[in-house]
Amino acid sequence: MELFGDPGTWLPLTFAALMGLSILIYVVLDGFDLGVGVLFPFAEEAEKDRMIASIGPFWDANETWLVLAIGILLVAFPTAHGAILTALYLPVAVMLIGLILRGVAFEFRVKAPAPWKDSWNRAFFAGSLMTSLSQGYMLGLYIMGLQVTWFTLGFAAITAVFLTVAYSFIGATWLILKTDKALQRKAVGWAKGGIWGVVLGLGAVSVASPFVSPRIFDKWFSVPEIFLLAPLPLISAALVALLAYALRHLPTKDDGWAWFPFVATITLFVLGFFGMAYSFYPYVVPEQLTIYEAASAPESLFIILIGTLFVLPMIMGYTVLSYVIFRGKATLLSYE
Amino acid sequence: MDTLLLSRIQFGANISFHILFPTITIALGWVLLFFKLRWQATGAAKWMDAYRFWVKVFALSFAMGVVSGITMSFQFGTNWPGFMESVGNIAGPLLAYEVMTAFFLEAVFLGIMLFGMSRVPSWLHTLSTFLVAFGTTMSAFWILVLNSWMHTPAGFEMRDGVAFATDWWAIIFNPSMPYRLVHMLLASGLTVAFLIAGLSAFRLLIGDRSDAVRATLRTGLVMGALLIPVQIVAGDFHGLNTLEHQPQKVAAMEGNWETRGNVPLLLFALPDEEARENRFEIGIPNGASLILKHKADGVVPGLNDFVAEDGSVTHPPVAPVFFSFRIMVGTGMAMLLLSWAAVALMWRRGGVQHLPKPLLLALVPMAFSGWVATLAGWYTTEIGRQPWLVQGVLTTEQAVAAVPAPMVLTTLIAYLAIYALLLFAYVSVLFYLARKAARGEDIAPRTALSGQAPVAVAAE
């Protein structure tokens, strides 16, 4: 205990890190499968089945990271949990209805009588779109400190669109990795279109955050922080350039480098995430409540931490196992 | 209507919808494991056919449970922030352990169980089936720990209106937990038993004479016949436990107004809370005293003990608890009669295919008897807890969010519409799958799968 000093300090920080990790994993993993859902209407009938096949074994576990993230918020920062979720009452409801529609559509579209399939395909798209838009909207409102004015609502509307574009972009890069032939070429096309949305989105958030919050402005633009932070935008810019270059040359003949756009996009998401986490620390409700003020009793946090240290590696382990089992092109998934 | 009432209706609707599906998946996971193991032991194709049919029902039910469960976990924050602010130190870790030990296990291995049969060795597929079943049961364990703690809180102390854990062992093994957990797991077993029996009877009735349908009908009937007496005993123990810790709930269940001996067991009555008496009572003399106190003149607590001097009431609304309890018990009695009659006839006549047609017809609507009993039991225990959210610690009113009523009403209407739609689709698809299987379209030869989208076909 002495090693870490006051548990009232390091426990909230540990849990903020755990929550951040869950959100990051969620955004990457459910991001790509939500993105595949957003791209659904642009595909032919047979391609839709293959798109579903590429995410079928994963989506449920991907979504669980959201439950873990919200669970940690609830467990570790109960007052923030209530404050954030009641402030976001309507977008949360839209997201939940989206998640409901989309989650059951996976099952119903193949099990329901054939004439219903089209409707469930539409429900799958609508659910994915509702979920992505509402998450982007919530992100925007959160950046704006959960304040409701015409300006913040407008900003949230913009982030809603951009996050949806970002999800569909990572979804397209996932399809480049998991599919081949015509569908893969199509996915490259989708990614080419989406990358500009990603650039605009990252740019909009990066410009707006310091403008709205003098605190973030100081955190970014004082010495030496500005030099320590500089690698984030620089690496991001380099990645975007590489992505744009790679997309022009994909798909290759031997399907080499098909993994690159997906991996590069994950890296981009991670960089953006760290920028944001750095900017908001130590707040859990921006400008209102710090993680230290909102934290639960240390004894409760300690109980969870012990379990987490055992269980989280196991979760990571069998998650990796499932990605290994279902590796390769989605079309290769068959009963031999 | 005010925010409190609307929020209660919304959460009630949500949890009513949600509970239907875990009730199926908890026990169906183990039944699937049973089918898979039987197949491995005997090599008989009927067990694999049974597995393939019921794994579809499992996948569909699981998805329905997941999406409505996520909704619930968010509604703690959107509609009941006071709950976490007050007892978050206890509820939080329990929910966190559910997510970490159960959710991920189920979700990851479900993928392998549904789509991995050809990708992994058979033992790993069987292990995945086991882990999914184990995960759903762990999930039920943690949720029932939390729910039981809300009924019979223990192992904590209050400081400035916030609960702090003092003894985790006492929190987890709180006084009503073992009873509630056993009662719920058995309810799940019965729900699945009658669902399997009902859908199999339906297939038999429309002319499906396959080995698989006979095997599943027999499995469902025997399972139901074995579990129902155990459930009646477990329910009785649970009732006695409730009498000890929440006498006002038992008083409402019995429709008993005055604390007294020789209390009759009411078969029917119209409880009138205004007049504080029952109308049109039909009862068995001394019945309630005998059941609850094992003595004809045993003193049973009455509702009037829970009215303060100033007229404020701390017992639950009587009529809903009284009636839902009777619906639960009545459904259980129907389960007992039907499953025992069916098993007896099955043995005498040498097989399920010789069961009389009226009995098979009666089994079809009983496919959802488990849902009726579970919901009725759920209402009995949860409405019976009112006005408390956490017995003696936090009232429902104290926990509700200050969200404007029209906002709650809007989302309530949206949820109700979507739940109605999904419920209709779910039940239709169950019968559609049964008809399709009965026509023999279920078992596609493996070679026919090449060239199609394999996961979609495998998931079908």
Chai-1 contact restraints between the chains, C-beta under 6 A:
chainA,res_idxA,chainB,res_idxB,connection_type,confidence,min_distance_angstrom,max_distance_angstrom,comment,restraint_id
A,D49,B,A453,contact,1.0,0.0,6.0,A-B,restraint_1
A,D49,B,A456,contact,1.0,0.0,6.0,A-B,restraint_2
A,R50,B,A453,contact,1.0,0.0,6.0,A-B,restraint_3
A,I52,B,A456,contact,1.0,0.0,6.0,A-B,restraint_4
A,A53,B,A453,contact,1.0,0.0,6.0,A-B,restraint_5
A,A53,B,V455,contact,1.0,0.0,6.0,A-B,restraint_6
A,A53,B,A456,contact,1.0,0.0,6.0,A-B,restraint_7
A,G56,B,V455,contact,1.0,0.0,6.0,A-B,restraint_8
A,P57,B,G111,contact,1.0,0.0,6.0,A-B,restraint_9
A,P57,B,F115,contact,1.0,0.0,6.0,A-B,restraint_10
A,D60,B,A107,contact,1.0,0.0,6.0,A-B,restraint_11
A,A61,B,A107,contact,1.0,0.0,6.0,A-B,restraint_12
A,A61,B,V108,contact,1.0,0.0,6.0,A-B,restraint_13
A,T64,B,F103,contact,1.0,0.0,6.0,A-B,restraint_14
A,T64,B,F104,contact,1.0,0.0,6.0,A-B,restraint_15
A,T64,B,A107,contact,1.0,0.0,6.0,A-B,restraint_16
A,V67,B,I70,contact,1.0,0.0,6.0,A-B,restraint_17
A,V67,B,S73,contact,1.0,0.0,6.0,A-B,restraint_18
A,V67,B,V99,contact,1.0,0.0,6.0,A-B,restraint_19
A,L68,B,V99,contact,1.0,0.0,6.0,A-B,restraint_20
A,G71,B,L95,contact,1.0,0.0,6.0,A-B,restraint_21
A,G71,B,A96,contact,1.0,0.0,6.0,A-B,restraint_22
A,G71,B,V99,contact,1.0,0.0,6.0,A-B,restraint_23
A,L74,B,M84,contact,1.0,0.0,6.0,A-B,restraint_24
A,L74,B,G92,contact,1.0,0.0,6.0,A-B,restraint_25
A,V75,B,G92,contact,1.0,0.0,6.0,A-B,restraint_26
A,V75,B,A96,contact,1.0,0.0,6.0,A-B,restraint_27
A,P78,B,M84,contact,1.0,0.0,6.0,A-B,restraint_28
A,P78,B,E85,contact,1.0,0.0,6.0,A-B,restraint_29
A,P78,B,G88,contact,1.0,0.0,6.0,A-B,restraint_30
A,T79,B,E85,contact,1.0,0.0,6.0,A-B,restraint_31
A,H81,B,G77,contact,1.0,0.0,6.0,A-B,restraint_32
A,H81,B,M84,contact,1.0,0.0,6.0,A-B,restraint_33
A,G82,B,G77,contact,1.0,0.0,6.0,A-B,restraint_34
A,G82,B,P81,contact,1.0,0.0,6.0,A-B,restraint_35
A,G82,B,E85,contact,1.0,0.0,6.0,A-B,restraint_36
A,L85,B,G77,contact,1.0,0.0,6.0,A-B,restraint_37
A,L85,B,T78,contact,1.0,0.0,6.0,A-B,restraint_38
A,T86,B,T78,contact,1.0,0.0,6.0,A-B,restraint_39
A,T86,B,P81,contact,1.0,0.0,6.0,A-B,restraint_40
A,T86,B,A401,contact,1.0,0.0,6.0,A-B,restraint_41
A,T86,B,V403,contact,1.0,0.0,6.0,A-B,restraint_42
A,Y89,B,T78,contact,1.0,0.0,6.0,A-B,restraint_43
A,Y89,B,V403,contact,1.0,0.0,6.0,A-B,restraint_44
A,Y89,B,M407,contact,1.0,0.0,6.0,A-B,restraint_45
A,V92,B,F74,contact,1.0,0.0,6.0,A-B,restraint_46
A,V92,B,T78,contact,1.0,0.0,6.0,A-B,restraint_47
A,A93,B,T411,contact,1.0,0.0,6.0,A-B,restraint_48
A,L96,B,T71,contact,1.0,0.0,6.0,A-B,restraint_49
A,L96,B,F74,contact,1.0,0.0,6.0,A-B,restraint_50
A,I97,B,A414,contact,1.0,0.0,6.0,A-B,restraint_51
A,L99,B,V67,contact,1.0,0.0,6.0,A-B,restraint_52
A,L99,B,I70,contact,1.0,0.0,6.0,A-B,restraint_53
A,I100,B,V67,contact,1.0,0.0,6.0,A-B,restraint_54
A,G103,B,A63,contact,1.0,0.0,6.0,A-B,restraint_55
A,G103,B,V66,contact,1.0,0.0,6.0,A-B,restraint_56
A,G103,B,V67,contact,1.0,0.0,6.0,A-B,restraint_57
A,V104,B,A63,contact,1.0,0.0,6.0,A-B,restraint_58
A,E107,B,A59,contact,1.0,0.0,6.0,A-B,restraint_59
A,E107,B,L60,contact,1.0,0.0,6.0,A-B,restraint_60
A,E107,B,A63,contact,1.0,0.0,6.0,A-B,restraint_61
A,V110,B,A456,contact,1.0,0.0,6.0,A-B,restraint_62
A,V110,B,A459,contact,1.0,0.0,6.0,A-B,restraint_63
A,V110,B,E460,contact,1.0,0.0,6.0,A-B,restraint_64
A,K111,B,V429,contact,1.0,0.0,6.0,A-B,restraint_65
A,A112,B,V429,contact,1.0,0.0,6.0,A-B,restraint_66
A,P113,B,Y432,contact,1.0,0.0,6.0,A-B,restraint_67
A,S296,B,N89,contact,1.0,0.0,6.0,A-B,restraint_68
A,A297,B,N89,contact,1.0,0.0,6.0,A-B,restraint_69
A,A297,B,F164,contact,1.0,0.0,6.0,A-B,restraint_70
A,S300,B,N89,contact,1.0,0.0,6.0,A-B,restraint_71
A,S300,B,P93,contact,1.0,0.0,6.0,A-B,restraint_72
A,S300,B,A165,contact,1.0,0.0,6.0,A-B,restraint_73
A,I303,B,P93,contact,1.0,0.0,6.0,A-B,restraint_74
A,I304,B,P93,contact,1.0,0.0,6.0,A-B,restraint_75
A,I304,B,A96,contact,1.0,0.0,6.0,A-B,restraint_76
A,V311,B,M100,contact,1.0,0.0,6.0,A-B,restraint_77
A,I315,B,F104,contact,1.0,0.0,6.0,A-B,restraint_78
A,Y318,B,V108,contact,1.0,0.0,6.0,A-B,restraint_79
A,T319,B,V108,contact,1.0,0.0,6.0,A-B,restraint_80
A,S322,B,V108,contact,1.0,0.0,6.0,A-B,restraint_81
A,S322,B,G111,contact,1.0,0.0,6.0,A-B,restraint_82
A,I325,B,G116,contact,1.0,0.0,6.0,A-B,restraint_83
A,I325,B,R119,contact,1.0,0.0,6.0,A-B,restraint_84
A,I325,B,V120,contact,1.0,0.0,6.0,A-B,restraint_85
A,L333,B,P454,contact,1.0,0.0,6.0,A-B,restraint_86
A,L333,B,V455,contact,1.0,0.0,6.0,A-B,restraint_87
A,S334,B,P454,contact,1.0,0.0,6.0,A-B,restraint_88
A,Y335,B,S118,contact,1.0,0.0,6.0,A-B,restraint_89
A,Y335,B,R446,contact,1.0,0.0,6.0,A-B,restraint_90
A,Y335,B,L449,contact,1.0,0.0,6.0,A-B,restraint_91
